[in-house]
Amino acid sequence: MSETIATKTTDVPSSARLKEQATAVKDDVRELGRLTKEVSQEKLREAKDAAGEYVTKGREKAGELEDSVVTYVRGNPVKSVLMAAGAGALLAFLLSRR
């Protein structure tokens, strides 16, 4: 019986301690959520920047390829027309089989 009384009298401080710990955990979880949000936003900004750089590089490469094709076609017009006709015939053959 004395153990029960002793437990009850020590429960009051431990319940207050438990409340404090729960509040501390709640605050820690909130802080963790805030930090997670900040890191996620920063990573998203970095990904957007990287994607923008890839798009810019891709456009530059496409422009270079276009210039190269134009130069080739101007230098070899007959060969270019024959290659285009051959590619068109091959494509027509492949699509007509379906």
C-alpha positions as CSV (number, residue, x, y, z in Angstrom):
1,M,0.0,0.0,0.0
2,S,2.8,2.4,0.7
3,E,4.1,1.7,-2.8
4,T,0.8,2.8,-4.2
5,I,0.8,6.0,-2.2
6,A,4.5,6.7,-3.1
7,T,3.7,6.1,-6.8
8,K,0.7,8.4,-6.7
9,T,2.7,11.2,-5.1
10,T,5.6,10.8,-7.6
11,D,3.1,10.6,-10.5
12,V,2.3,14.3,-10.2
13,P,5.8,15.4,-11.0
14,S,6.3,12.7,-13.6
15,S,3.0,13.7,-15.3
16,A,4.3,17.3,-15.4
17,R,7.6,16.0,-16.7
18,L,5.7,14.0,-19.3
19,K,3.8,17.1,-20.4
20,E,7.0,19.0,-20.7
21,Q,8.6,16.3,-22.7
22,A,5.5,16.0,-25.0
23,T,5.6,19.8,-25.5
24,A,9.3,19.5,-26.3
25,V,8.7,16.7,-28.8
26,K,5.9,18.7,-30.4
27,D,8.2,21.7,-30.7
28,D,11.0,19.5,-32.1
29,V,8.6,18.0,-34.7
30,R,7.4,21.5,-35.7
31,E,11.1,22.6,-36.1
32,L,11.9,19.4,-38.1
33,G,8.9,20.1,-40.4
34,R,10.0,23.7,-40.9
35,L,13.6,22.6,-41.7
36,T,12.3,19.9,-44.0
37,K,10.2,22.4,-45.9
38,E,13.2,24.8,-46.2
39,V,15.5,22.0,-47.5
40,S,12.8,20.8,-49.9
41,Q,12.3,24.3,-51.3
42,E,16.0,24.8,-51.7
43,K,16.4,21.4,-53.5
44,L,13.4,22.3,-55.7
45,R,15.1,25.6,-56.6
46,E,18.3,23.8,-57.4
47,A,16.5,21.3,-59.6
48,K,14.7,24.1,-61.5
49,D,18.0,25.9,-62.1
50,A,19.6,22.7,-63.3
51,A,16.6,22.0,-65.6
52,G,16.8,25.5,-67.0
53,E,20.5,25.0,-67.7
54,Y,19.8,21.7,-69.5
55,V,17.0,23.4,-71.6
56,T,19.4,26.2,-72.5
57,K,22.1,23.8,-73.5
58,G,19.6,21.7,-75.4
59,R,18.5,24.7,-77.4
60,E,22.0,25.6,-78.2
61,K,22.8,22.1,-79.4
62,A,19.6,22.1,-81.5
63,G,20.7,25.4,-83.0
64,E,24.1,24.0,-83.8
65,L,22.6,20.9,-85.3
66,E,20.3,23.0,-87.4
67,D,23.2,25.0,-88.7
68,S,25.1,21.9,-89.5
69,V,22.1,20.4,-91.4
70,V,21.5,23.6,-93.4
71,T,25.2,23.7,-94.3
72,Y,25.2,20.1,-95.4
73,V,22.0,20.5,-97.5
74,R,23.3,23.6,-99.2
75,G,26.6,21.9,-100.0
76,N,24.9,18.6,-101.2
77,P,21.4,19.4,-102.4
78,V,20.9,16.4,-104.7
79,K,22.3,13.9,-102.1
80,S,20.1,15.5,-99.5
81,V,16.9,15.2,-101.6
82,L,17.7,11.5,-102.4
83,M,18.3,10.8,-98.7
84,A,15.0,12.4,-97.7
85,A,13.2,10.5,-100.4
86,G,14.7,7.3,-99.3
87,A,13.8,7.9,-95.7
88,G,10.2,8.8,-96.7
89,A,9.9,5.7,-98.8
90,L,11.2,3.5,-95.9
91,L,8.8,5.2,-93.5
92,A,5.9,4.8,-95.9
93,F,6.7,1.1,-96.3
94,L,6.9,0.5,-92.6
95,L,3.7,2.4,-91.8
96,S,1.7,0.7,-94.6
97,R,2.5,-2.8,-93.1
98,R,0.3,-2.0,-90.1
